[in-house]
Structure formats: structure tokens, C-alpha cells
Amino acid sequence: MSDRGHIELERSINSIVIGERHRRDAGDLTPLMDSMKRVGLLQPVTITPDGYLICGYRRLEAAKRLGWSILRVWVRSGISDEMTRLLAERDENATHKPLSMMEATALYKEMKALLQEDADRRQKASLFGAQKDESVGQDGALDSSAPWGTPGRVDRQAAELVTGKASQTRLEQILEMERIASNRELPKDLRQVAEDELATIRNGGAVDPGYQKVRAAQRLAELMKPGEDTDVEQELDESLKQTAADRRRRIKENRLRREAEAANMKRSTRSFVLKWTELDGWSKKYDVEQIAGEIKAEDWALFLRVIDETKAFAEAVSLARG
């Protein structure tokens, strides 16, 4: 056994179990295959003691295409539970080929379920321990270990574990579209919209526009009466236009609100000092005759108004300073 906690040995490629992987596309393996033909396998793949592949899917696929029958592997005895398997696969994917949104969603769904099970188990163990006068060493104390990741909502924890950021909103949107597409109790037109938008996302499309379209179709389906003959596409198009118009209106209102707040916001004393430090000696930088001959009337009126405003402000500050 090496000092890194694994056993290195050779194993038959056909004996390595890939299982239900989240990755569906190994990508272009040509550069990897060329490298393996030249220098061999520099980094062994990683498996569990029962032969379950943890890391090295693309290396394993490249070896198969090269016609190899034996492969060097690292056998890790510490990777056995489902949570660690998912984390190991996440690390493998993030290091070599980023997950697509659909692949990340599948991994996120499993990760969230495991985190929720772990949270429920710890809550149950905590309640069990609270019923005892002496909880230390009692049944359930061992089960009350700290959760994976940082404390917080399970969906956020799962998203951060899978993608490295709080992307749970987009992942949940995809899950909701998948639920709608697979629910045979919903109208066929609605399911078709969800399926079409999921296909667009698989091809690299953005998630939120597709989700908003599905939500608009869902609202439309809720308003329709059973058996009502309605042009779904036209109604959906009008609904989306209205949704977009409402969104533009909200954006404009928010922008105007922020501008009004900014206009009424008082700046700091430091900002005041810096402003006048910058203006110190400004008149020496301009030619009186040139300004007099070239400046427009409205620009000169603005200058005089600022001067009057400055004088009034100076008098008010002087009075307040005593």
C-alpha cells in the first residue's frame, strides 16, 4: 500500500465496473490515446475494492479503443459510501472535462438526496440523544457527525459540491422542466414545450429563457378549460411577450429607483475634500481670453449657477462651524 492510502496493481479492463455514470460524452479521446501510445498510462485509474470505477473514465475508454486488456489501477479502500463516490466523480469531471448542465443536474439531484438523507438522519439522532440525560457515548451520538459542506440549505450545499458555486436556481429549473416533461397527467402541449426546451439546453442553450417559456406554457395550461380548442403556440407567444414586457418594465423601474436613490445619497466628507483638492488651482489651467471668446451662453450660465451654489454652501458650512 502506498503512502497515499491506495494499492496499485494491474487489473483486467473487462473487470472494471463503470455503472451508471453521469457523463455521457467522453469527448475527443484522440490526444489522450496518442499520449498513451507514446508513453503509456502515466496516471492509473481509481477503483473501489469491488471494482467500481471512481476516477479515470476517459483513460479507461481510451485504453479500450487502443485494444488494451490490462490496465494499471489504484484501489482505494476509503471510497465506499455513495456520497464519497459522487464527490470523487465530481472531482474527476471538474479536473478533466466540465460537466454539461444536464450532467451536472443529474449529479446534483443525487447529491441533494444524499445530503437530505444525511440531514434527516442527523436530526433524528439529535432528537434521540436529547431524550437522554447523558448523551455522550449514547446511541445516536456517532450519527450526529457534522454534515457535508457548510451549514445551510441542502440545495445550495449540493450545488456548491457539484459545480463549485451557488447554481441551485438553474439546476432546480432543469429539474422542474424534467418533472413537467415526464408527468403524463399534464397536457401534451405543455410536456412538449418542456421537452423542446430541455433539448435546447442539451445543445448548449441557456437555462433561464427555456424555463421561463415552460412556466408561461404552464400558466397558459392552467387557464385553459378541458377540451378548449386554443392555438397554444399563439397564446404562448403572447404570454411570453407579456412576460418580457413586464420584465423590461421592472428593470426600468428598478433602474429609475436606483438613480433616484443615488441622486439623493449624501457623499462623505472625504469625497468633499478630494473634490476640492482636485479643484485647487484650477483657474490657472485656463486662459481668460479664450474662455471669454469661445464659451457658450448656456455653459457660462451653468458656471455662474455652480459658483452661486458653492458660495451658499460655504456660508452654510461656515455658520454651522461657528
N, C-alpha and C positions, 0 to 999 in steps of 0.2 A: 504494500500500500504506500502511495506517495505521501509527501508531507502536506498535500492539498486535499486529503480526505477522499481519494478515489483510487481504484485499482485499474491499471492499464493492461489490456490484453487484446488478443485478436479474436474476432467473432465472425461467424458466417453472416453475410449480409441478409440472407433469406430468413434468419432467425430474429432479426431486429423488427420489433412491432411498432409501426407508425401510428396506428389507431386513428381516431377521429381528429385529425389536425385542423386547426383554424386556417392555416394557409392553404390556398387552393392553387396558387400560381408560384412556381419556383423561380420564374424569371429566366433570363438568358444565362444558361449554365456554361456557355462556350468558354469564356475566360477562365472559369474555375476548373473546367475539365482540362484545358490546356496546361494550367498550372500543375494539376495533379499528375498529368502525364510526364511533365518535365521533372518535378521534384518530389512527387508522391504526396501523401496526405500529411501536411505539417501539423495540423491540429485534429486529434481524434474526435469522433462524435461522442456524445454523452448519453448513456442509457441507465435505466434503473436495474437492480439485480434481476428483475424478471424480464428484462429485455425491452422495456418500453422506451422509445426514443424521446429524449428530452431536448437536446441541442444538436444541430447538425443536419437538418432535413435536406438542405441544398447540397451539402457534401455527400450525403447518402445517395441522393438522386443522381449526382454526377458520377459516383462510383458505379451505380447500376448501369448507367448509359455507357460507361467505359468497359463494361463486362467483367468487373471485378467480382470475386466471390467471397473474399475475406477482407475485413476492414478492422483497423485498429480502433478500439473504443475505450472510453473511460467509464467505469462502472461506479456510480455514485450511490452509496447506501443511504445517504441522508435525504434523498429526494423520493418520498413515498406518498405523501398525502396530496390530495387534489389541489390544494392551494399552492403548494410549492411547485407542483407541475405547471400550473398556469403561469406562475411568476417566472419560472425558468424559460418557458416558451416565449413569454413576453420579452425577456431579455434577449433571447436568441433572435427574435424578429426585429427588435429595435436596433440591434447591433449590425445586422446584415442587410435586410430589405424591409423597409417600413410596411406596416400593415395597411391595407386599404381600409376605407371607412367601414365596409361591410365585414371584413375580417375582425377589425377592432371591436365592432358591435357584438359579434358572436362571442369574443373573448370577454368583453365587458359584461355581457349577460351572465355568463358562468361565474365570473369573478364576483359580481354583485350578489348572486345567490349564495355563494360560499361565505361571503362576508356577513350576509344576513343570518345565515345558519349559525355562524360563529357568534354573532351578537346575541342571538336568541339563546344560545347555549350558555353564554357568559351571564346573561340576565337571569336565566333560570338558576344557574349555580349560585349567583349572588343572593337571590331570594331564598334559596335553600340554606345557604350559610347564615343568612340574617336571622333565621328561626332558632339558631343555636346560641347558647350563651358564650361558648368558646369556639369561634370559627376557625382559628388557626389549627391546621392539621386535620380538619374535618373533611368529610366527603364533599366534593364540590369546590374546595379551595384550589385544587390543582386546575380545575376547569376555568377558573376565574382569571386566567392569564390575560395580559394586555392584548388588545385587538391588533390586527394587521393595519399598518399605516397609522396616520394621525387620527385622533378622535374627530368625529363629525358624521355627517350623513353618509350612509352606505354607498349611495350612488356616486357621490363625489370621490370617496375613497377608491372605489372600483375604477372610475375614470382615470384618476391620477396614477393608479397602479398600471393600467393598461397603456395609456397614452402619455403619461408624464405631465398632464395638465388637467385642469377642471373642464373637461369637454363633455360632461354628462348630459348637457342640454341637447347637443347634436346626436349623441348616441341614443338618448331616450326618444328623440324624434324618429330615428330609424326604427327602433323597436316598436313604436306606436304604428308606424306605417306597415310594418310586417304583421302586426296583430290585425290591422284592418284588412290587409290583403288576404289573410288566411281565414278570416271569420265568414263562414258560408251563410250566416244568418243576416249579413249585411247585404244591401243591394249590389247587384252585379256591377253596375256602372261605377259605384264607389270603390269596389275592390279593384276594378280595372285601373282606375286612376292611381291607386296606391301601388299597384304592380308596375305601372308605367314609370312612376317617379322613382321607385326602387331600382329599376333597370337603368334609369338615367344616372343615379348615384353610383351604381356599379361601374359605369363607364366614365366615372370621374366628375360627374356633375355635383353642384353644390347641394347641401342637405336642406338648408332652411327654405329656399324657394319651393322645393318639392314638397316639403312638409306643409307649408302654407297653402299650397294648391290642394293637397289632400284634406286639410282642415276645412277649406272652403267647400270642397265637394261633400264633406261630411255634414256641414251645416245645411247645405242645399238638400241633401238626402233626408235630413230630419224635418225639413219644411214641406217636403213633397208628400202628398196623400197617396195611400196604397192604390196602385193601378192608374195613377195620374199619368197622362201622356205629356211629357215635357222634353224639350230639347235640352238635354243635360249639358252638352258642350257649350251651348249659347248661354245658358243660365250660369254655368261655372265661369265662363269668360267674364260675364258681367259682374259676378261676385268677386272675382279676382281683381277686376278693375276698381271696384268699390273699396276693396281691402287695401289696394295700393294707394288709392286716393286718400283714404283715412290715414295711412301710414305717412304719406307726404305731409298731410295736414298736421299730424302730431309732431313730426320732425321740425316743421316750420314754427309751430307754437313753442316748442322747446328751445329752438334757436333764439326766437324773439325774447323768450323769458330770460335766457342766459345773458343776452345782450343787455337787457334792462337791468338785470342784477349787477352786471359788470359796470354799467354806467353809473349806478348808484353806490357802488362799492368805494369806500374811502381808502386811499392809499396810505402807506406807512410814512412815518417821519423820515426814515432812511431814504425812501423813494423821493421825498420832498428835497432832502439835502442833495442827493445825487443829481436831481433835475437842475438845481441852481448852481451846483458845482460845474456842471456841464456848460451852463449858460454864462458863467463868469468870464467876462472879457469878450463877449460875443460881438459887441458893436465894432471892435477893432478889425473884425474879419470882413467888413462890408464897406463899400465906397458910397459915401453920402450922395454924390452927384449921380452916380449910376442908378442907385435906388430911386432917387427922385425922378429921374428921367424915364425909367422903364417900368416901375411898379404900377399895376392896375389899380383903379379906384377902389374896387371891392376888396382887394388884398390889403390896401393901406387902411381901409376901414376896419378890417379884421384885426390888424396890428394895433390900432388905437384902442379897439374894444378890449383886447387882451391886456394892454397897458393899464386901462382903467380898472379892469378886474383885478389885476395884480396890485395896484395901489390900494384898492378897497380891502383886499385880503391882508396886505401888510399892515394897514391901520387896525384891522380887527385883531390880528395876532399881537400887535404891539399893545393894544388895550388890554387883552387877556393876560399878557405877561406882566402887566403892572408897570 
